[in-house]
Amino acid sequence: MPYLSVQTNVRVDDQAGFISRLSQQTAAMLGKPESYVMVHLDAGVALSFAGSAAPAAYVQLKSLGLPEKQTADYSARLCSVLQAELGVDAARIYIEFSAPQRHMWGWDSGTF
């Protein structure tokens, strides 16, 4: 049940294409089926980082069983994608990782 949410002050013209690429990359990165991946994009929002409105992003990656030892690698991969796709420098990206307990994540009228 990976969930990737990206909030950025960068305008994204092809949102559907961008979300599709993020979904594929998230599934590959985590080794999970894309059929479980959900991606949220909130682009062109008011966002300031270090007192500047230069391109920036706030990212949340949530997944059951997210291995803490892999978060540095995930951070590098996500920053690389956002820099390539949106032109956001890695130093202007915050990423929040979380691994909820299975009973705290609902799906299909139940929980995992």
GIQUI-V237525 format. One record per run of one state. SS is the DSSP state (alpha for helix, beta for strand, coil for the rest). FROM is the first residue (numbers start at 1). TO is the last residue. If there is no record, write none. Layout:
BEGIN
[[SS | FROM | TO] [SS | FROM | TO]]
END
This chain:
BEGIN
[[coil | 1 | 2] [beta | 3 | 8] [coil | 9 | 14] [alpha | 15 | 30] [coil | 31 | 33] [alpha | 34 | 36] [coil | 37 | 37] [beta | 38 | 42] [coil | 43 | 48] [beta | 49 | 49] [coil | 50 | 51] [beta | 52 | 52] [coil | 53 | 56] [beta | 57 | 62] [coil | 63 | 67] [alpha | 68 | 86] [coil | 87 | 89] [alpha | 90 | 92] [beta | 93 | 98] [coil | 99 | 101] [alpha | 102 | 104] [coil | 105 | 105] [beta | 106 | 107] [coil | 108 | 109] [beta | 110 | 111] [coil | 112 | 112]]
END
